[in-house]
Amino acid sequence: MGMTPEAKVKKQIRAILDRVGAYYSMPIGSGFGNAGTPDFLVCYKGKFIAIEAKAGKGKVTALQGHQLGKIMQAGGEAFIINDKNIDQLEEVLNEIR
């Protein structure tokens, strides 16, 4: 059984974060308060970054969009990363460095 397209994107994101030495956590959404939490919560060079991984044209849910908005309001950075814009993550991390 192969990896789902979204799992492949998450694997690429993990590889990028590992390569630059970023701290990250991948919280598991549940009915106990984590619903809508982004796939990756990252700290890199003192910056808080949230990443929602999607495959193809996958869209964030209303709850995911709300959580990403709250993170940006609090001064963090939030990104929706898919197989087409994964280079954007590399660019952002390079700018922070």
C-alpha positions, 0 to 999 in steps of 0.5 A, a space after each residue: 500500500 503506497 503513501 497518500 499524496 498528502 502523506 508524501 507532502 508531509 514527508 517532504 515538509 519533514 525533510 525540509 524542517 529536519 535539514 534546517 534544524 527546525 523544531 516541529 511537532 505534528 499534533 494529532 487532531 481529536 475531539 478533545 480540543 485539537 480539531 483544526 490544528 495545523 499539521 505542523 507547529 514549527 519553531 525556527 530561529 525564534 519564529 512560530 510557523 504553522 503549516 497545513 499540508 494538502 495534496 493537489 487542490 486540497 482546500 483547508 476546512 473552515 476550522 483549519 482556516 480559522 486556526 491559521 488566521 488566529 496564529 497569524 493574528 498572534 504574530 505567527 506565520 501560517 502556510 498551506 503547503 502542497 506538492 505545487 508550492 513546497 518550494 515556498 517553504 524553503 524560501 521562507 526558511 531561507 529568509 528567516 535564516 
